[in-house]
Amino acid sequence: MKNQTWLLEAVLQDCGTRCGVDPRRDLKIITSRLKHEGHSFLAITLPDYCKAFERGLAVGRLTPGDTPSFGWYRGLPIFYGVSWSRCLRLVVSCAAT
């Protein structure tokens, strides 16, 4: 599990640097969830979260009911919240042009 955490942390740090996003909160969530849920977080919960977000992009909205395993704050999931807000701003700006 340590190697997967290390790899995931390296990927998040790299993406954060490229996108100007601080991934520390997300890394804390991942570490905590892995400690409590084990590999099922990476194998089941995280892919379900990704599918819900992809469906949300396809239909134009994402609700807390779409991601019941994750908390929400101010209309966005807490997990990857900063990244999602940046992504959604890009989607909206691309749609407007």
N, C-alpha and C positions, 0 to 999 in steps of 0.2 A: 504494500500500500504506500510505503514511503516513496518509491520510485514514481508511482503514478501521481502522487501529490507534487513531487518535485517537478515533473514534466508539466503538469497543469499550471503550476505556479510560474514556470518559465514562459509558457505560452501566454498566460494572462499578463505578465509583466511586459512582454514584447508587444502585445496588442495594445496595452495601456500606453506604452511609450509612443507607439505609432499614432494612436488616436487622441492622445492628450488626456487620458482618463486614468485616475488612480484606482487600481484594482484591490487595494488592501482590504476593504470591507468584504468584497466578494471572496477573497482568499480566506478570510476569517470564517465566513459562512461555509465555504467548502470544507475547510479543516474540521469545523464543528460537526457538520453533517456526516462526513466520512467517519469521524470518531464514533458517532451514535448509530449510524445506519450501515456502515461498512461499504463494501463494493456495490451494494444495491443502489446507493446514491448515484454512482457513476453509470451503472448499467441500466437502471430503470427510471429513477426520479429525474435525472438530468435530461435524458432523451425525451421524456414526456413533456418536460418544461419547454424544450426546443420545439417539439411538434405543436404545442399550444401556441407558442409565439409565431410560428410560421402560419398557422391557421388564422391567428389574429391579424397578421399582415395581409393575408389573402382576403379576409372579409372586411378589413378596415377598422377593427376594434379588438381589444383584449380586455377581459374582465377578470376580477379576482376568482370567479368561479372556473375560469379556464386553467388556473394554476393553483389548485387548492393546497398544494404542499409548500407554498411560499407566501410570505407576508407581503403586504402592499403598503405604500405610503404615497399620498398625493397623486393617486391615479396611475402609479407605475409599480411594478414588482420591485421589492427592495433588492433582490438578487439581480445583479447586473443593471440596476436602475439607471445609473449614470450613462452606461453604454446604450441602453435602450432609448433613453431620451435623445441622445445624439443621433442614433439610427432613425428614430421617428422624425426628427427635424429634417434629416436628409431626405427621407421618403416624401415628406410634405413639400419640401422645396423643389424636389424633382417633379412631383406631380403638378406643381403650380406652373412649371415652365412648359 
